[in-house]
Amino acid sequence: MRIAQISPLYESVPPKLYGGTERVVHYITEELVRQGHEVTLFASGDSSCSCRLVSPIKKSTRLNSSNRDELVNHFTMMEMVEKEAANFDIIHYHLDYLTFPIIRRSPSVHVSTLHGRLDLPELQPLYTEYSDIPIISISNSQRKPVYFANWKGTVYHGLPLDLYKFNPQGGQYLTFLGRISPEKRLDRAIAIAKKASIPLKIAAKVDKADKEYFEARIRHLLDHPLIEFIGEIGDHEKEEFLGKSLGLLYPIDWPEPFGLAMIEAMACGTPVIAYNNGSVPEIINEGTTGYIVNSIDEAARAVRKLPETDRKRTRAVFEKRFSAERMIKDYIGIYESMLKDRVIKSTRLGKNKLSA
């Protein structure tokens, strides 16, 4: 199958440091190539892949200090894709709704995986207008606010099985991995660690939009003997950071569409303690791969259960539910279904023309 993968340009594929969507695009692209498909990746020029790379810019926008408009290059890239559209069996976008006005008018077979939150009120009229655009969710929870959209399926993220080694021992500290922002609730993670009297290591980035929040609400909380702020880390550092952890704290305060950090921890055998929001109940097997909580007290009690968690079983659940191979099996199923529908529609159209 000839497949185009269209990545955001904010980070390289894979990202040099933090990056969720671009990281998933990398796993999708590499697994498709491994399975024998002909893939073209549209991404920033500092990306690395095992397939043909087409780039509208040399460097991803977040690491390019001279870039002042992060959207303009995406429009250039979308035109590049359309010029080559006839060369692909299917085009898979990862740009959320940015592409909708263009692909609505395109004759190509296309689908868009939505990676962001959909609960914002202003999105309701947009998805009502574009209810014909075929889209894919990354959790069933994510799609609820726009249940009426043209959903083609839910595909959970997956990781290569050899990305992180299983650590059967774990460690004596808790971890927090991701972004420092109001919805990620690092303040809760710190409170949980203090309540449980367990050290907490924090590997997280601070976006420009969240610097004020970090300075006003978080920085003073880091000055505590149990708290260690490491900063932003890359993929190559996560195996040790997560594998040697007693457990990952994920005390979110928003409808998380997926939560890649949860399955990264599980890949290392590390259980997760997460608040009951968004995709969390779909990702965590209560009592097996972690614990779902609703308060700091509940989370602190769950911390005491972490040494009893079967890390080998946690890894086994990851391998069964969240591998890149399983993810691509799901995506290929959707691709094939959409291509089949196109053939059926073309056949019907041909018959109608003959009968007319």
Secondary structure, DSSP 8 states (H G I E B T S, - for coil): -EEEEE--SSS-SS-SSS-SHHHHHHHHHHHHHHTT-EEEEE--TT---SSEEE-SSSS-STT-TT---TTHHHHHHHHHHHHHGGG-SEEEE-SGGGGHHHHTT--S-EEEE--S----TTHHHHHHHTTTSEEEESSHHHHGGGTTSEEEEE----B-TTSS---SS--S-EEEEEE-STTT-HHHHHHHHHHHT--EEEEEE--GGGHHHIIIIIGGGG-STTEEE-----HHHHHHHHHT-SEEEE---S--S--HHHHHHHHTT--EEEES-TTHHHH--BTTTEEEESSHHHHHHHHHHGGGS-HHHHHHHHHHHSBHHHHHHHHHHHHHHHHHHHHHHHHHHHHHHHH-
